[in-house]
Amino acid sequence: MARLKDDNLFLRRGDSVTAGKRARPVLLLLVFVGAGLMLLSRLDHGMIGDVRWRAASWLTPVLQGVMIPAAPVREIGRTISTQVDLGNELARLARENQKLESWKWRAHQLEAKVAELEALAKVVPEQKLDFVTSRVIAESSGAFVRSVTIDAGRGRNVKEGYPVINADGLVGRIVDASQNVSRVLLATDLNSRIPVQIGPNAVRGILAGDNGPRPKIIYVPDGANIAVGDDVATSGTGGLFPAGLRLGTVAGSLSDPRVQLRADVDRLDYVSVLFYADPFRDLTDDLANRKTAGEANNVASPVFAPIGKPK
């Protein structure tokens, strides 16, 4: 009997070893395929991008359906977290309301003066921005990417390069847009670069993401007068973003300044896409169109030299 048990144990061990050997080629193949797909994605291969966005367009109804039952659970979690500090929040709002009431009258006076000065100086009015609000249906967070997918695309006039905000401030910008969905590159992404102005002295710099919760500030001029707690907003340099969009405040050490974002990019639900057209892109496209039209006219209209009559 003991020998029979030993034989059965030996057979079971042999079967497990054989199964493990059979699974190794499959595992190696899956690892190789996964590494190849990651490499193509990092190289921004056109075929991979097209397949990805076709799949995203097809899966949009599925993702929207999944978000419906999850919405009540998320809402309950937010309600509980809000109720915990409700007393302190009400006291803070009361103090802020008193301050805002004292500034309200002063703001109306300043607006009237600014309007008069603009009329005298014939200042070009700022571009009025339209927007569309959309739901976040998917998130991509990893070592190489920080982005979200929203359920608005070219069908709702969303284009690549448009800024994306929420109630707290700037979130990122559109980097890919299909007919029904778009991908938003967050301000914390490693590839994100945003021209900013810092503090009351409007010190210029670049907000660079590093996939961490606090993006860093780079290319700050030597001897710039900035301090922890200074407000950080978009500067409008380069025309990629409109000037004055809130981002956050300076945090950390001034030797390696970081920005504490106002928007919680890890808990995005609804965002708004600003229809802000890059003026430099419009100028470049206009010049290119004029050049193309001029070349076409030169080709289509041959020049005939006048033939004079002999004297």
C-alpha positions as CSV (number, residue, x, y, z in Angstrom):
1,M,0.0,0.0,0.0
2,A,2.8,2.4,0.9
3,R,4.5,1.7,-2.4
4,L,1.3,2.4,-4.3
5,K,1.0,5.8,-2.6
6,D,4.6,6.6,-3.5
7,D,3.9,5.7,-7.1
8,N,0.8,7.9,-7.3
9,L,2.7,10.8,-5.7
10,F,5.5,10.3,-8.2
11,L,3.0,10.3,-11.1
12,R,1.4,13.5,-9.9
13,R,4.7,15.3,-9.6
14,G,5.6,14.1,-13.1
15,D,2.4,15.5,-14.5
16,S,2.9,18.8,-12.8
17,V,6.5,19.1,-14.1
18,T,5.2,18.2,-17.6
19,A,2.5,20.8,-17.5
20,G,5.0,23.4,-16.3
21,K,7.3,22.6,-19.2
22,R,4.4,22.9,-21.6
23,A,3.4,26.3,-20.2
24,R,6.8,27.8,-20.5
25,P,6.8,28.4,-24.3
26,V,3.3,30.0,-24.0
27,L,4.5,32.2,-21.2
28,L,7.6,33.3,-23.2
29,L,5.5,34.0,-26.2
30,L,3.1,36.2,-24.2
31,V,6.0,38.1,-22.7
32,F,7.5,38.6,-26.1
33,V,4.3,39.8,-27.6
34,G,3.7,42.2,-24.6
35,A,7.2,43.6,-24.9
36,G,6.7,44.2,-28.7
37,L,3.4,46.0,-28.2
38,M,4.9,48.2,-25.5
39,L,7.8,49.1,-27.8
40,L,5.5,49.9,-30.7
41,S,3.4,52.0,-28.4
42,R,6.4,54.0,-27.1
43,L,7.6,54.5,-30.7
44,D,4.1,55.9,-31.5
45,H,3.7,53.6,-34.4
46,G,0.8,54.7,-36.7
47,M,-0.7,51.2,-37.0
48,I,-0.9,50.7,-33.2
49,G,-2.4,54.2,-32.8
50,D,-5.1,53.5,-35.4
51,V,-6.0,50.1,-33.9
52,R,-6.0,51.6,-30.4
53,W,-8.5,54.4,-31.3
54,R,-10.7,52.1,-33.3
55,A,-10.9,49.8,-30.3
56,A,-11.6,52.8,-28.0
57,S,-14.4,54.0,-30.3
58,W,-16.0,50.5,-30.3
59,L,-15.7,50.1,-26.5
60,T,-17.1,53.5,-25.7
61,P,-20.7,52.3,-25.2
62,V,-19.3,49.4,-23.0
63,L,-17.3,51.8,-20.8
64,Q,-20.3,54.2,-20.5
65,G,-22.5,51.3,-19.4
66,V,-19.9,50.2,-16.8
67,M,-19.8,53.7,-15.4
68,I,-23.6,53.8,-14.7
69,P,-23.7,51.2,-11.9
70,A,-20.4,52.5,-10.5
71,A,-21.6,56.1,-10.2
72,P,-23.8,55.6,-7.1
73,V,-20.9,53.9,-5.2
74,R,-18.5,56.7,-6.1
75,E,-21.1,59.3,-5.0
76,I,-21.6,57.6,-1.7
77,G,-17.8,57.6,-1.1
78,R,-17.7,61.3,-1.9
79,T,-20.6,62.0,0.4
80,I,-19.0,60.2,3.4
81,S,-15.6,62.0,2.9
82,T,-17.4,65.3,2.7
83,Q,-19.4,64.8,5.8
84,V,-16.3,64.1,7.9
85,D,-15.0,67.7,7.6
86,L,-18.3,69.5,7.0
87,G,-18.1,71.7,10.1
88,N,-14.6,73.0,9.3
89,E,-15.6,73.5,5.6
90,L,-18.6,75.6,6.6
91,A,-16.5,77.8,8.9
92,R,-13.9,78.3,6.1
93,L,-16.6,79.2,3.6
94,A,-18.1,81.7,6.0
95,R,-14.8,83.5,6.4
96,E,-14.1,83.4,2.6
97,N,-17.6,84.8,2.0
98,Q,-16.9,87.8,4.3
99,K,-13.7,88.5,2.4
100,L,-15.4,88.2,-1.0
101,E,-18.2,90.6,0.0
102,S,-15.6,93.2,1.0
103,W,-13.8,92.8,-2.4
104,K,-17.0,92.7,-4.5
105,W,-17.6,96.4,-4.5
106,R,-14.0,97.2,-5.2
107,A,-14.0,94.7,-8.1
108,H,-16.9,96.5,-9.8
109,Q,-15.1,99.8,-9.6
110,L,-11.9,98.3,-11.1
111,E,-13.9,96.6,-13.9
112,A,-15.4,100.0,-14.9
113,K,-12.0,101.7,-14.9
114,V,-10.4,98.9,-17.0
115,A,-13.3,99.1,-19.5
116,E,-12.8,102.8,-19.9
117,L,-9.0,102.4,-20.4
118,E,-9.4,99.7,-22.9
119,A,-11.8,101.8,-24.9
120,L,-9.4,104.8,-24.9
121,A,-6.4,102.6,-25.8
122,K,-8.4,100.5,-28.4
123,V,-7.2,97.3,-26.9
124,V,-7.9,94.1,-29.0
125,P,-10.6,92.1,-27.0
126,E,-9.6,88.7,-25.7
127,Q,-10.9,85.6,-27.5
128,K,-14.1,84.3,-26.0
129,L,-13.8,80.6,-25.4
130,D,-16.6,78.1,-25.9
131,F,-16.4,74.7,-24.3
132,V,-17.9,71.3,-24.0
133,T,-18.2,69.2,-20.9
134,S,-17.5,65.5,-21.0
135,R,-17.3,62.4,-18.7
136,V,-14.0,60.6,-18.0
137,I,-14.6,57.0,-19.1
138,A,-11.1,55.5,-18.7
139,E,-7.8,56.2,-17.0
140,S,-4.2,55.2,-18.0
141,S,-1.7,55.4,-15.1
142,G,1.7,53.8,-15.3
143,A,5.4,54.3,-15.4
144,F,5.3,55.9,-18.8
145,V,1.9,57.5,-19.2
146,R,-0.6,59.6,-17.2
147,S,-3.7,60.2,-19.3
148,V,-7.5,59.8,-19.3
149,T,-10.0,59.1,-22.0
150,I,-13.2,61.2,-22.4
151,D,-16.4,60.5,-24.3
152,A,-16.1,63.5,-26.6
153,G,-14.3,63.6,-29.9
154,R,-14.4,65.2,-33.4
155,G,-18.1,64.7,-33.5
156,R,-18.4,67.4,-30.8
157,N,-15.7,69.7,-32.4
158,V,-13.0,68.5,-30.1
159,K,-9.5,68.9,-31.7
160,E,-6.0,68.0,-30.7
161,G,-4.3,70.7,-28.7
162,Y,-7.4,72.0,-26.9
163,P,-6.9,72.7,-23.2
164,V,-8.9,70.6,-20.6
165,I,-10.0,72.0,-17.3
166,N,-12.3,71.2,-14.4
167,A,-13.8,73.3,-11.6
168,D,-10.4,73.5,-9.8
169,G,-8.1,74.4,-12.7
170,L,-6.2,73.2,-15.7
171,V,-6.0,69.4,-16.1
172,G,-4.1,68.9,-19.3
173,R,-4.7,69.0,-23.1
174,I,-6.1,66.9,-25.9
175,V,-3.4,64.8,-27.7
176,D,-5.5,62.3,-29.6
177,A,-9.1,62.7,-30.9
178,S,-11.3,60.2,-32.8
179,Q,-14.9,60.6,-33.8
180,N,-16.4,59.8,-30.4
181,V,-13.5,59.7,-27.8
182,S,-10.4,61.7,-27.0
183,R,-7.3,61.2,-25.0
184,V,-6.2,63.9,-22.5
185,L,-2.5,64.2,-21.6
186,L,-2.5,65.2,-17.9
187,A,-0.3,67.9,-16.5
188,T,1.6,65.3,-14.4
189,D,2.6,63.2,-17.4
190,L,6.2,62.8,-18.2
191,N,5.7,64.4,-21.7
192,S,3.7,67.4,-20.5
193,R,5.3,70.9,-20.8
194,I,3.2,74.0,-19.9
195,P,4.5,77.6,-20.0
196,V,3.6,79.2,-16.7
197,Q,3.9,82.5,-14.7
198,I,4.6,82.4,-11.0
199,G,3.7,84.7,-8.2
200,P,2.9,88.5,-8.2
201,N,6.1,89.2,-10.2
202,A,4.9,86.9,-13.1
203,V,8.1,85.0,-13.2
204,R,8.2,82.8,-16.3
205,G,9.0,79.1,-16.3
206,I,7.9,75.7,-17.6
207,L,5.8,73.2,-15.7
208,A,7.2,69.8,-16.5
209,G,5.5,66.6,-15.4
210,D,7.4,63.6,-14.1
211,N,4.5,61.1,-13.5
212,G,4.5,62.2,-9.9
213,P,1.7,64.0,-8.0
214,R,3.7,67.3,-8.0
215,P,5.1,68.5,-11.4
216,K,8.3,70.4,-11.2
217,I,9.2,74.0,-12.4
218,I,12.1,74.2,-14.8
219,Y,13.9,77.0,-16.8
220,V,13.3,79.6,-14.0
221,P,15.6,82.6,-14.5
222,D,18.5,82.9,-12.1
223,G,17.6,85.1,-9.1
224,A,13.9,84.9,-9.7
225,N,11.8,86.1,-6.8
226,I,9.5,83.2,-6.1
227,A,8.2,81.8,-2.7
228,V,6.4,78.8,-1.4
229,G,2.7,79.4,-1.8
230,D,2.9,81.6,-4.9
231,D,0.1,81.0,-7.4
232,V,1.0,79.3,-10.7
233,A,-1.0,79.9,-13.8
234,T,-0.5,79.5,-17.6
235,S,1.4,82.4,-19.2
236,G,0.1,82.0,-22.7
237,T,3.6,81.9,-24.1
238,G,3.7,79.9,-27.4
239,G,0.0,80.1,-27.9
240,L,-0.6,76.5,-26.7
241,F,-2.8,77.6,-23.7
242,P,-4.7,80.8,-23.0
243,A,-3.1,83.0,-20.3
244,G,-4.5,82.9,-16.8
245,L,-5.6,79.3,-16.4
246,R,-5.1,78.3,-12.7
247,L,-2.7,75.4,-12.0
248,G,-1.8,75.4,-8.4
249,T,0.8,76.8,-5.9
250,V,4.5,76.5,-5.4
251,A,5.4,73.8,-3.0
252,G,8.5,71.9,-1.7
253,S,12.0,73.3,-1.7
254,L,12.9,76.4,-3.7
255,S,16.1,74.6,-4.9
256,D,13.7,72.1,-6.6
257,P,10.4,73.9,-6.8
258,R,7.3,71.9,-7.4
259,V,3.6,72.7,-7.9
260,Q,0.7,71.5,-5.8
261,L,-2.0,71.2,-8.4
262,R,-5.5,72.5,-7.5
263,A,-7.1,69.8,-9.6
264,D,-7.0,66.2,-8.3
265,V,-6.0,64.4,-11.5
266,D,-6.4,61.1,-9.8
267,R,-10.1,61.6,-9.2
268,L,-11.5,63.1,-12.4
269,D,-15.1,62.6,-13.2
270,Y,-16.2,65.4,-15.5
271,V,-14.0,67.8,-17.4
272,S,-14.5,70.7,-19.8
273,V,-12.6,71.1,-23.1
274,L,-11.9,74.7,-24.1
275,F,-12.2,75.5,-27.8
276,Y,-9.0,77.5,-27.9
277,A,-7.3,77.6,-31.3
278,D,-3.6,78.1,-31.3
279,P,-3.1,81.5,-33.1
280,F,0.3,80.5,-34.3
281,R,-1.1,77.3,-35.9
282,D,-3.8,79.3,-37.6
283,L,-1.1,81.8,-38.9
284,T,1.1,78.9,-40.2
285,D,-1.9,77.2,-41.9
286,D,-3.0,80.5,-43.5
287,L,0.5,81.2,-44.9
288,A,0.8,77.6,-46.2
289,N,-2.6,77.9,-47.9
290,R,-1.6,81.1,-49.5
291,K,1.7,79.7,-50.7
292,T,-0.1,76.6,-52.2
293,A,-2.7,78.8,-53.9
294,G,0.0,81.1,-55.3
295,E,1.9,78.1,-56.7
296,A,-1.3,76.7,-58.3
297,N,-2.1,80.1,-59.9
298,N,1.4,80.3,-61.4
299,V,1.1,76.8,-62.9
300,A,-2.5,77.3,-64.1
301,S,-1.8,80.8,-65.7
302,P,1.0,80.7,-68.2
303,V,2.8,83.9,-68.9
304,F,2.7,85.0,-72.6
305,A,5.3,87.5,-73.7
306,P,3.8,90.3,-75.8
307,I,4.8,90.2,-79.4
308,G,5.4,93.7,-80.8
309,K,4.7,94.7,-84.4
310,P,7.8,95.2,-86.5
311,K,8.4,98.8,-87.4
